């Protein structure tokens, strides 16, 4: 079975950023400018085609195309939906034109992603393809005109994707937005973590530990979709990790809108969860902790530093600062000061030498003055972050920041360029050349010429593309370095990282071996119906 998930961006999980205006807004004052699609897709869009309604076709026998925009949480949701569909007999494809239905999982952080999402919907509809939408866009803005008449699966209803798809293929419209509740009536983390899934990368398990957040950032649209904090029970998270390792996974990513808030609603905490997880991580496997905002990691600094020293945890943390100005942070309602952020960075880098701290900056927030921006530059010069996500501010509809007077566009671009130029001016990995490091190989580089590994600091190391290295631990000597990665030359034989060989790409996780060998349920039911009918006729 081919891989199920096709993405615009590999891993933007830790990107809390600015937002873009829509093409309609962008070109409102330019009468002679039009938005152009790819030539190939223009041809396919030229003549609308009537949908094929599959009223009489057995559910579970069609082909589905899944496309995902946005964060690791969204990627995990898509993996679960793909797994449920595959477990019910649906075929998954990476070729959109071979599919009878498109499942489009959206991101509302930035307007470009939403624009791509909208264009994909229109493309599918123009070709007579059934479309089901999911993710933060329809959850946060269900009345958007371009979503009219489409089936929707809400962010906490992904476990019901099969029934939504079945009804959509029959020509019906289904819209599910309900919220999961615990037995005590609290908001739950979402659908069960123990559902089947099809991993995009069979070596990496993405585990959402909570959904929503405790902030009210004035520029953020994600809160409209994911809502307030809802944490998964620690035992469910640990069991998902155990299951993943039994299936050959060698790296787990913990994700959410803010991992630092985990457990506040259920009487536990992030460090307590991490200590339970490291007990079940096999030798050679690794854990990567996802993005956390400064206010909620401050009280856990001592414990987090201890956990980062564990040999099976990457010494890496993504802490978005967004601005170096306290006034701007206040206007953003970020609930911390620049000094708070610096305390996090200073403490962790002192206690965990070599630790990687990544961060985000929004350039041109409405209230940002030249002095405010210079404060941001001072902060970035001080720390020279090895990973820095730089984003221009654009308003997202429905957010308080969208109503604020904006900084002139040219000034925003000027500030963005200044910070980008500074970021490109230094090379963070030169001092690593000549070092011998242990790295875990889990992926293929974008240019397909190398395998991608990570060292203990989650720094990217490229190694020769030889099949024997994939999914293995390697000892390498760093031979050169660039702005974003290092080159590693293996100096010994690869070592097995996980407990067993991983599942094949496209294979369904979470099914027992006995179940995996069974005939798909819809086909089994069809055969039973045929047999019963024949017996009835003969009698």
N, C-alpha and C positions, 0 to 999 in steps of 0.2 A: 504494500500500500504506500503510495507516495506521501511525502510530508504534508501536513494539513494546514500549516499556518504560513501565510505570506505577509511580510511586514514592509512598512515604509522605513522604519528606523529600528535598528537592532535592539538597543537598550537605552531608552531615554527615561527609564524608571526614576532616576534621581534628578530629573530636570524639572524644577519648578521655575517657571520662566515668564517672560513677557508674552504678549499675545499680539496677533496680527489682525488688521481690519480686513473685511471681506473685499473681494474684487469689485463688487458693486460700489462700496464706499470709496475704495482706493481710486477708482476711475470716474467718480461721479462728475468731476469738473472737466473731464476730457472727452469730448463728444466723439472724437475720431479714433479712440482707442478701444480695442476689443480684446477679450481674454481668449487666448488660443490654446486649444488642446493639442495633444500629440496627433500627428497626421494620420497615423494608423487608426487611432480611435475615432477621428472625425469621419472616416469612411464608414466605420461600423455604426456611428450614431445617425447617419444620414436619413434613414427611413425607420420610423418606429415600427416595431413588430409586436403583434398581439401575443400576450402570454399564453402558454399552453397550460390549461387547467387539467390537473391529473386526478380527477375525481375517481376514476375507475382503476387507477394504478395502485399496486400494493405499496404502502409506505415502507421505507427502509431499503428501497432498491434503486434510488436515484443517486446522482453525483453532486457533491457539495463543494463549493469553493469558499475558503475562509480567509479573510484578509483583516489584518490588525494594524491599528495606528496606536502609538503612545507608549505607555509605561509598562514595566514588568508585571504590574498587577493586571493590566489589560491582556498581556500575553498569556498569563496564567489562566485568565477567564476563557480565552480562546482555546487554549489547550484542553481545558475541561469540556467545553462545548464540542470540540472536535472529537474528543474521546467518547462522549455520550452518543454522538451521531454514529461514529464508527462501530460502537458496541451494538447499535440497533440495526446494523447492516448497511448503512449509507456508505458510499464510496467517497473518499476525499481526494481532491485533485489540486495541483498547483497551477493548472491551466484553466483559467476562468472560462474560456470558450467551450470547454468540455462539460461544464456544469449546468444543471437545470435550476440550481438555486445558489445565490450568493449570500453568505453570512458576513456582514460588514461590522466590525467591532471598532468603535470610534473613540477619539480622544478630544476633549474640550479645552486642554491647556492652551493651545495656540490656534489661531485662526487658519494658518496654512493647512494644518492637519484636518480641520473641519471642512475647508474648501475642497481638499482632495476627496474626503468622504462624500460630500455632496455631489461632486462630479462623478464619482464611481456609482452612486445611486442612479443618477440620470443616465449613465452609460448602460447600466444593466437594464433599466426600464426601456430604453430605446431599442434594445435587442430582444425584448420579450422574455427576459429572465426574471424569475421570482427573486425578490430581495427581502431579506430579514435583517434588521438593524439592531445593534446592541451597543453597549458602552455608555460613556458619560454624556455624549451629545443628546441622544433622545431621552435619557434619564433626566438631564438638566433642563432641556427645552423641548418637551414632548409635543408642543403645539406649533413647532416650526413648520412653515408651509410646505417645505420640500419633503417632510416626513408624513404628510397626509396620505392615508390609505396604505401605509406600510405596516407590516407586522414588526413588533418591537419586543425584545426580551430585556428586561431591566437588569441592572448590575447585580441585584441580589436574587434574580430569578433564572440564572444560567442553568440550573438543574432541570429546567422545564423546556429546554431548547428543542427536544425531540418533538413534543406536542406542537410547539409553535411552527416548526418546519413542516410537520405533517399537514397541519391545517392550511398553511400558506400554499403548499403545493396543490391543495384542493381549490385554491382561489379565495380562501377566506382571509380576513385580517384579524390578527390576534395581538393584543397589546398588554403585556404583563409588567407592572411596575411595583408590585408589592414588596414589603420589607420583611425580612426574616426576624423572628423574635425567639428569645430563649424561653425556657420553661418558666422563668421568673418574670417574663414580660419585657426584658431588656432587648435592645437591638443586638442582633447576632452579627457575627463576622460575615456571614453570607452562606452560600450553599456549602454542603459538606466538603471537607478537604479530601475525603476518601473516595470520591467519585472517580470513574475512569477518566483518563486523559491521554492525549497524543502529544508528546513533548516535541517542541520544535527542534531541540537538541537533546538526544537521548541521554547525554552525559550530565545534563543540568536540570535540576528540579527547582522550579520557582514556587515558593510557598507563601501565600498571603497570610500574614499573622493577624492583621486587623484591617478594617475598612473605615473610611472617614477620618476626621481629625477634630481637634479641639480649638483650632484657630478660626479667625474670621477675616483673613487677609483681604484687603480691599480690592485687589486686582485679580483674585483667583475665582475661576468659574467651577473648578472641580468640586468644591464644597456643595454646590447646588446639586450635584449628581450623587456624590458618595455620602454626603450628610455627616451626621455626628459619629463619634467614635463607636465602633463595635468590634470587640476582640474575640478571636477564636480561643477556646479552652486550650491550655498548654498541652494536655494529653492528646488532643486531636492533631496538633502540630507535630508533636514528637512521633506519633504513629505514622503520619504521612512521611516524615523523614525516614523512619525505619523501612517503610514499604519501598521508598525510592532507592535506598541503598541495596535492598534485596533485588532490585531490578537493574542493577549495574550503574546507577547514578554515582558520580564521584564529586559533584559540586552542588551545593544547595544555596539558593539565594532567598533571603527573607525579604519580603516586600510589603509595602503598604503606603498610604499617603503620608504617614509619619510613624516610623517604627518606634521612636522614642516614647510615644504615648501608649504603647502596648500595655494592656492589662489594667489600666487605671479604672476601667469600668467593671472589672471582674475580680478585683482584689489581689492582683499580682503585678509583676513588673517585667520589663525587658530583660534585665540581668538574670532574674529567676528563670525565665524561659531559656536564655542562652546557656546557663549552666546545665539545664536538663538536656539540651540538644547536644552539647559537646560529649556527653556520655554515650551517645549512640552513633557518633561519626566514626566510621572505620579508619584505620590507618591509611594514610595517603590521600584521603578525601578532605574536602575543604568546605567551609561555610563563609558566605559573604553577607554582611549585614547591609540592609538597604538604607535609604535616606532617612535622616532624623533632623528635626528642627532644633535650634539651640536651646529653647526653654525647657525641653523635656529630656535632654541628655545631661543637663547641668547637675542634677541631683544624683545621677548615676555614674559620674566620671570615674570614681575610684574602682567600682566594679567593672565598668566597661574596659578600663585600662588593664585590669587583671585578665579579663576574658581575651583581650587582644594578644596577650602573651601566650595563649594556648596554641600549640603547634598546628591545630587543625582549623584555626580561624584566621582569615586574612586580616592583616594589620591595615585596614582600610575603613574609612568612614566618610560619607558624603553629608556635609552640613551646609545647607544653603544660607548664605548671609544676605544676599540680594542688594545690600547697600552698605557703604562704610559711614553713612551719616545717620546719627541718632534721630534727627528730625524726620528724615525720609522713612526710617524704620517705624517711627511712630505713626506717620501718615499711612503707611502700609498696614498698620496694626499687626506688626510682627511679634510684639510682646517680649522683646529683648533689646538690649543695647549692643553697640559694637564691642564694648568692653566684655560683655557676656560671651560673645562669639570668640573673642581673642582668648578668653580664659579657657574655653573648650579646646582651642587649637594648641595653646601653650601647654596646658596640662597633659594632653594626650601625646603630643610630640616629645615632651620631656620624659614621661613615664614609659613610652613605647618608642624608643629610638628608631628612626627611619619610617615611621608610620605615615601613610598617605592620607592627606586630608584634601578632599575635592569640595568645590563650592560653586555657587551660581551668583551672577550679578545681573540686575536689570538696569539698563542704561536709559535715562530719560523718563523716569517716573514723573507724573505731572507736577509734583511739588519740588523736584530736584533742581537746585540752583547750581551754578558753576562751582561754588564752594563745596556743596554737598558732593558733587562728582569728584572734586579733587580729594575729598576725604576717602572716597572709594579707591581712587588711584593710590593713595598713601597706603591703604590697607593691603592692596594687591602687591605693591612694591615690597612691603615688609615681609610677606610670606612667600611670594613667588609660587603660588599654588601650581602643582604639576598638572592638575586637571581643573579647568576653569570654563564653565558654561556661561557665555556672554550673550545677552539677549536684549534687543530693543523693546521698549515698552510700546504695546498697542492695546487699546481698550477691548475688553470682552464685554459683550452686551449683558446688562443686568447686574454688573458689579459696581460698587461705589466709585471706583477709580475711573470708570467710563464717563462719569458725570463731571470729572475734574477738568480744569483748564489744562490743555496739553502743552508740553514743551514743543517749540517749533521742530518740524520734522528734520530740517537740515542740522539743527543743533544736536538732536538725538543721534543722527548718523555720525556726526563729528565725534561725539563722546564714545560711541560704540567703536569707531575706528581707532581712536586713541588708546582705548583699553585693549583692543585686539592687537594693535601694533606692539604694545608692551608685552602682551602674553607671548607673542611670537619671537620676542627679542631674547629670550633665555631658553636654555636647553637643560631640562631637569635630570637627565640620566647619564650625562657624561662621566660622572664620578663612578659609575657602575662598571665601566669598561675594565676588563681584566678579572673581575670578580667571578667566583664559582657559586652558582645558585641552584637550588632545587626548584623545579617548576612543574606545574600540572598542565598538561595539554588537553584542551577541550574543544577547540573550534578551528575553522579555516579562515585565513585572512580574506579581506574584501577583494583583493586582486587574485585570489585563488592560488597564489604562488608559495604560500607558507602555511604551516600550522601555527595556531595562536596558543601560547601558554601564559601563565601568570606566576610570578614569584610570590613570596610570602607577603609582600606589600601590595599585592594586586596590580603590579606594574606589568605591562604587556611585553612579552618576550616572544619573538618570532623564531621558529625552529624549522629545520628542513622538513619538507612535505613528504614524509615517509610513513606509510600506513602503520608500521610497528610502533610509532610514537603516540598515535591518537588514544586518548583516555589513559595515558600512562604518566608516571612521575619520571622526570628526567633530571640528571645532573648536567648542567651546561656551563660553559665558560662564555661570559659576555664579550663579544668581539667588537661590537660597535653600538652606537646609540644615535637616535634621531629625536625629534621633538616629542613624538608620541609613543615610541617603542624602542626596544633593544633587539639586537640579533644575538641568538644563543647557539653555540656549537656544542652538541652532545659529546660528553667525554666518558660515558659508560653506557651499559645496557639499560633499556627502559624497564621500569618496575610497575607491576600491576597496581592500579590505584584503588579500584573498587572491590566489592566482594565477589562480583561475577561479571561476565560479559554484559554490556548494556543491551536493552531492547533494540530491535532494528528500527530504522527511521520509519515513522508512520505506524508502528505497532502500538496497540492500546495498552496503556499502563492501568494497573488497578484491577485487572481481571485475573482470577486464579487460573492456573495452567489448565485445569479441567474446563473452565468456562471458555478460555481462549480457543480451545479446540472445537467447541460446539458450533453448530450451524447457526448463523444469524437468526434471531427470533422471528422477524417477519417472514423469511423464506420457510422456516420450520412450520409456522402457522399456516402458510399457504399450502404446503404439502399435506399437512394434516387435513385441511379443508377439502382438498382434491380427493384424498383417500376416502374420507367420510362420504363425499358426494358419489363416488364410484360404488361404494358399498350400498348406498341407498338406492341407486339405479338398479343394481343387480338384484337386490331383494324385491 
